[in-house]
């Protein structure tokens, strides 16, 4: 009981420090990204997360490197419930798209700006001020896909073992066909890294409706592209109250991801 209370106390202190750090950041534009194409930062949200969304958006908008656009994609009906303060954030575009759940953070942007470098983020976590700059730096060093947090797929007889048996949250930089990015800590995708099926809503809503990370892994591996995990072990700092509704826990235990993996194996085979 004491240890649980102490952990909760430490977590609240980390959250308080994160809020203070975000609010202390300058509003001045960050450095130019220097990429050979537009840099678009893309995310989605829904009403259950609107209470903490502004914190994440402020963290994303106040980065040491400047994206060309920051787009928040919402279901048409959800836009009416968005807090007015969010719409007033400078540099933020709020747009609507079909109800594609977590796929809203990337598919509409791929359709809208196919030649852009796309960075995806989750709506419920803290992002440091140099978060975007580190992703862009990886691309300048040769990566076509880079992420802060990744797992390593384990294989048995040439097929993936259950998701729970993979090496989770690997603790060092790595690039290989078995690096499985996790979107929560942010990912950058260069133009042209995906199989053409990536934006087919008739397929991803059927085969991997709750597992966009699994779908995107298949799509970039089928295009022959490996992901680069950068930095040390990633630490997720989630805003208090943001996890009332979350796909992360059910996918961690395999109920979402293992079903998607089986469906994609049946459709496409192993992309390795």
N, C-alpha and C positions, 0 to 999 in steps of 0.2 A: 504493500500500500504506500509506504513512504517513497519507495523508488519510483512508483508510478507518478506520485505527486511531484517529485523532484524533476522527472522528465518533462512533465507538463509545464512546470515553472520555467525550465530551461528553454522549452519550445516557445513559450510566450515571450521570453526575453529575446530570442532570436528574431521573432516576428517584429517586435518593437524596434530592434536595431535595423531590420530591413526596411520598415516603413520610414524611419528617420533618414536612412541613407538615400532612399528614393527621393524624398522631399527636399533633400539638400543638394541634389544634382542641379547643374546649370540648365537653363532653358536654351542656351546657345546651341546652334546646330553642331553635330559631330563632324569628324573629318570625312572627306570624300572617300568613297569605297574603292575607286579605281578599277572596277570590274568592266569587262568589255560588253556590258549590257546593263539594263536597269536592274536594280535591287529592290525587290518587293517583299515586304514582311506581311505575312498572312496568318490570321487566326480566326477562331469562331467562339461563340459563347451562347448561353441560353439563360432564361430568367433565374434559375436556381443559383447561378453564379454572378448575377449582376451586382450583388452586394459587395463583392470583393474585386470585381472586374477592373474598376478604375485604378486600383493599385498596380495590377499587372500592366495595364496600358501605359501608365506613367513610367513604369520601369522600362518598357519597350520603346517609348517615344523619347526617353532621355538617355540615349546611348552615346558612347564615345565615337561611334561611326554612324554616318547618316544614311539611312535607306532613302530610296527615291519615293516610295509609297509605303504606307501602313494601312492595311485593309482589314476591317472587322466584318466578317460575314455572318448574317443572322437570317433565321427563318422570317418570312414576311410578317407573320403574326407577332413575333417576338419583338420586333423593332419598336412597336408602340409602348412596350413595357420598359424600355431602356431608360435608366436614369438620365435626366437632362444634362447633368454635368459631363457625362461621357461624350455626348454629341458635340460639346463645346471644346473638347481637347484639341489643341492645335496640331495639325499634321495627320489627323486620323480621318480616314474615309470609312463610313458605315454603309454597307451595301447588303442587299438581300439576294437569296439564292434558294434553290429547292431544299427541302428538308432532308439533307444527306447526313445528319448526325455529325460525327467527328470528321467525316470527309469534307465538310464545309470549309475546314481550315486550309485545304490545298486544292481540291478539284476545281472550284470556281476560278481560282487564280491561274491554274494551268490553262483553263479554257480562255480566260480573259487576256493573259499575257504570256503566250507560249515561248517567247524568246527571253524571258526574264530569269534572273537568278532568284529563286524563291526560298525564303526563310519562313519556316513554320514555327509557331509557339503555342503552348497551351495557355488557357485563360486563368489558371488558378494557382500559379506559382510565382515566386520571386526570381527575377533575372538581374544579375549584376550589371554594372554599367559597361563593362567591356565584353559582355556576352556575345553581341553581334560581331564585334571586331575580331574576336577569336575564330568565329566561324568563317568570316570572309578571308582571314589570313590563311586558313587551311586551303581554301580554293586558290589563292595566289601561289601556294606551294604545290599545287598540282592535284588536289582532291576534286572530284566531281560531285561527291556527296560527303558532307562532314556533319558530325553530331557530337554533342557533349556527353551523351550517355548511350551505352550500347550493351547488348548481351552477345555471347558467343554461342552459336548453334552447335549442339553436339549431334553427331550422326551415329547410327547403328545400321550396318549393312546398307549404307548409302542413303538412308532415309532419316529425317530428323526424329530424335527422341521426343517424349512429351516435354512441353514447354517448361514445366517446373524443374526439369533435369538440366536445363541449359546453364551455362556459366553466366550468372546475372551480374549486371553492373560492373563490367570489367574495369580494372584499375589502372590501365596504362594505355597509351596510344596504340592503335592497331588498325591495319587495313587488310582485309581478306574477304573471300566469298562468304565466310561464316559470321562476319560482323553484322549483327542485327540491330539496327538503330531503334531507339525508343524516342518518340516524338516529344515527350514531356519536357525535356531540357533544351529542346530546340534543334533544328536540322536545317542545313542549307543544301539546295539542289541546284546544280547547274542546268542550263537548258539542254534538252535532248537526252536526259538520263533514263527515261522510262520507256517501257514497252507501250505501243499505241493503245492497248486496252485500258490504260491507267484511268482514263476519264469516263469509262463506260459504266454508267450507273446501273444498267441492267445486270451487270456482272458483280460489281463490288457490293451492291445491296443484297444480292443473293448469296454470294460465296463467303463474304467476310463482313457482314453488316455491322459488327461491333469491334472489328479488329483492323483498323486502318494501317497500323504498323506492319502487320503480316501482309496485307495486300501490297503495300508500297515496297516491302522487301522483295516480293515475287516480281513486281513490275520492274524494279531496277536491276535485279539479277538476270531476268529474262532479256534485258537489254545489254547484258555483259558488263555492268557497272558495279564496282565494289564500293562499300561505304568506308569512310575513314572516321574512326573514333579518336577524338582529340582530348588531351589533358588527362588528369588523374580520375579516380573514382568520383562520379558526380553525386552531389547531394541535393535532394529535392526539398525545398522549403515551401510547403503548401499553406495558403492563407487559411486562417481559422474559419470554419463554417463553410468552406468551399467544397468539401467532399461529401456532402449529404447525398448527392447523386454522382456516382463515378463508375466508369467502366474499368478503371485500373485494377481494382481489387479482384473482380471476377476474371479478368484476363490473366492476372498473375497466377491464379490457381488453375488456369487452363480451360475453364468453362467456355471462354470466348475464343481464345487463340488456338487451342487444339482443334476445335471444330472448324475454324477457318483454314488451318493448315491441312486438315484432311480433305476439305472441299477443294482447295487449290491443288493439292497433289492429284486429286482425281481429274481435275480439269486440265492442268498444265504439266503435271509431273514435277519432279524435283529440279529446280533451276540452277543446278550446280555444275 
